Amino acid sequence: MKTKLIVMLCLLLGLVWTDSFAQENNRSASQGWASGAYWSPVYCDGEMVDMLEGGTLRIHYVTRIKPFVYYKETDQLKGEVTSSVTGEVFQIRETDKIHYTPEMYIVSWKYNLIGNMGTHYHGTITMDMHTGEITVGKTVCN
């Protein structure tokens, strides 16, 4: 799991250094498109019920950087991934928010996962990247 987390972080940090051609004159923000793989645990009633990883994603990102003060990124993910538990294929719509300062590094994501076997998950998760602690927000599982 730590390896997948490191890969995800490398992907996200790699996005930071990629400027959008449309934003060349505005250095306070950059945006662009990327593709990647997916990783996320799925929780229902506070218990992990599934692990989604791999798949194919299209990612739109917007970053804001003030060197040595903060880094903020918002990612919108769309794509599909297969459950490692049931084999169900999920369509993903997710918004990730990354907030980094020298004192903290927090990633939160709001997801909507619709499976081809009738399963539907949506909710929020927050992860402290310094400690690896995951906090599960409101979730709805059908």
Residue pairs with C-beta under 8 A, 6 or more apart in sequence:
2 132
4 39
4 53
5 39
5 132
7 37
7 39
8 39
9 129
11 34
11 36
12 73
12 75
12 98
15 32
15 34
15 59
15 61
15 63
15 73
15 75
16 63
16 65
16 71
16 73
18 30
18 32
18 34
19 30
19 32
20 30
20 31
20 32
22 31
23 29
23 30
23 31
28 64
29 62
29 63
29 64
30 62
30 63
31 60
31 61
31 62
31 63
32 60
32 61
33 58
33 59
33 60
33 61
34 59
34 61
35 56
35 57
35 58
35 59
36 57
36 59
37 53
37 54
37 55
37 56
37 57
38 52
38 53
38 54
38 55
38 57
38 77
38 79
38 81
38 92
39 52
39 53
40 51
40 52
40 53
40 94
40 109
40 111
40 125
41 48
41 50
41 51
41 52
41 125
41 134
42 48
42 49
42 50
42 51
42 52
42 113
42 121
42 141
43 49
43 123
43 125
43 136
43 139
44 121
44 139
44 141
45 139
45 141
46 136
49 85
49 141
50 83
50 84
50 85
50 86
50 121
51 83
51 84
51 85
52 81
52 82
52 83
52 84
52 90
52 92
52 113
53 81
53 84
54 81
54 82
55 79
55 80
55 81
55 82
55 92
56 79
56 80
56 81
57 77
57 78
57 79
57 81
57 92
58 77
58 78
58 79
59 75
59 76
59 77
60 75
60 76
61 73
61 74
61 75
61 76
62 73
62 74
63 71
63 72
63 73
64 70
64 71
64 72
64 73
65 71
65 72
68 102
69 101
70 99
70 100
70 101
71 98
71 99
71 100
71 101
72 97
72 98
72 99
72 100
73 96
73 97
73 98
74 95
74 96
74 97
74 98
75 94
75 95
75 96
75 97
75 98
76 94
76 95
77 92
77 93
77 94
77 95
77 96
78 92
78 93
78 94
79 91
79 92
80 89
80 90
80 91
80 92
81 89
81 90
81 92
82 88
82 89
82 90
83 89
83 90
83 115
86 117
86 119
88 115
88 116
88 117
88 119
89 115
89 116
90 113
90 114
90 115
90 116
90 119
90 121
91 113
91 114
91 115
92 111
92 112
92 113
93 111
93 112
94 109
94 110
94 111
94 112
95 109
95 110
96 107
96 108
96 109
97 107
97 108
97 109
98 106
98 107
99 105
99 106
99 107
100 106
104 128
104 130
105 128
105 129
105 130
106 126
106 127
106 128
106 129
107 126
107 127
107 129
108 124
108 125
108 126
108 127
109 124
109 125
110 122
110 123
110 124
111 121
111 122
111 123
111 124
111 125
112 121
112 122
113 119
113 120
113 121
113 122
114 120
119 141
119 142
120 140
120 141
120 142
121 139
121 140
121 141
121 142
122 139
122 140
123 136
123 137
123 138
123 139
123 140
124 136
124 137
124 138
124 139
125 134
125 135
125 136
125 137
126 134
126 135
126 137
127 133
127 134
127 135
128 135
